[in-house]
Amino acid sequence: MPGMVMVAVFVVVVLITIMLGVRIVPQGSKQVVQRLGKYHKTLGPGLNIIMPYIDSVAYKVTTKDIVLDSAETITQHARLIDINAVRSNAMPPGNITEITPEERQTLAAWFAAGAPAK
């Protein structure tokens, strides 16, 4: 009887370890993995395997496009715009956004002036 309890505990620990090691990242998202507190890799959409108990997902980042058709949506997504367009200075392939350096500077000045960021 004590042997059965040990086997049951072992099976439960193995199942928990497998559940912690398998990550399913939804489409339009990425997850940043830290290994013992230091950046290790970025998980793309789909099924990913990480080392349980050592790796942890530190950030979940959305990569979905946001339509900025009104001042209200710009204000609503101000923090994301600030991070993606102004601070990172990253452009999508082929400059899909067609944002110019002048517009980027205008956004930076807007955020520096205290634009509401949620």
C-alpha positions, 0 to 999 in steps of 0.5 A: 500500500505505501508503494502505491502512494509513492507511485501516485505522488510521483505521477502527480509530480511528473504531470505538474512538471509537464504542465509547467514546461509546455507553453501554448502562445496564442497567435498575435502574441509573444512571451518573454522567458527568463531563466533564473531572472535573466532574459533567455528567449522569446516564445513565438505563437504556437506550442513551446517547451520551456524548462519547468522550475528554472524558466518563467514567462516574465512578460506577455506581449501582444503583436496584434495591429491596432487601428488608430482611427480616432483620438480616443483610440490613440489615448487608449493605446498611448502607452503601447504606442510610446513603447513600440513607435517612439522608444524602440524606434522599430519599424515593421518590414517595409514600413507598413505603418508609413510613419515618418521620422517627423511623426515619430518626433511629434509622438515623442514630444506628445508623450514628453509633454504628459500625454495620458498613458494608460 
